[in-house]
């Protein structure tokens, strides 16, 4: 296989779901911070930066999991796990992607630049939390939501409490969808000693997913009230709630394929919420 194709696979270019799950909450933050009118240059920086950092995060994750991935059915053919890409190549790729993302951030204000260092630390350290943290998905929730305070910083020069509430909503959403993802690998993770929320929650995994969804919707409702949002915003939340009920139908019997389908379907949850935000600001600026 062509080396560039291997690098693309290592960056998960062929699997954009991760970029979308990272992008949706960032867009929520940009629209909320700007009153529905984000600066086009800032918007472009965040979209490209999100894709770059997600790609860098995937490379870092595979580097950290090199010893484990060959023993997991779903990951054994990844470029690093299969030996088709070397360690040094992977680290240089991750460094290059991170530097490109940082160059983009330099076009933004000082506070956003400062927050970018925390975002990079979270992305780089997350893969190692699976060694010792009972719910690494919680750490991922902070990492995947850090675009929200950065968005507020870029648009307003400050990070109000509302930004952290929005990050908290994303925190619970991430635990929900990444637990669905972890349910797919449950048997392999038990065998190789990886810690995940699916194992920590045990027989309460499905209930935990649904509770996290409910908390997320409650927090987003609070955000809507604080922002004085209208019917389209809440219609988006209602639509997301219906999708979450569908996820329950998929995961309740813990079948691997259906759990993975539920995880992938969370793209629609994030998208429907953003559509609600977008049209609400369009109709009620």
Buried (B, 14 or more C-beta within 10 A) or exposed (E): EEEEEBBBBBBBBEEEBBBBBBBBBBBBBBBBBBEBEBBEEBBEBBBEBBBBBBBBBBBBBBBBBBEBBBBBEEBEEBBBBEEBBEEEBBEEBBEBBBEBBBEBBEEBBEBBBEBBEBBBEBBBEBBBBBEEBEBBBBBBBBBBBBBBBBBBBBBBEEBBEBBBBBBBBBBBBBBBBBBBBBBBBBEBBEEBEBBBBBBBBEEEBBEBBBBBBBBBBEBBBBBBEBBEBBEBBBBBBBBBBEBBEBBBEBBBEBEBEBBBBBBBBBBBBBBBBBBBBBBBBEEEE
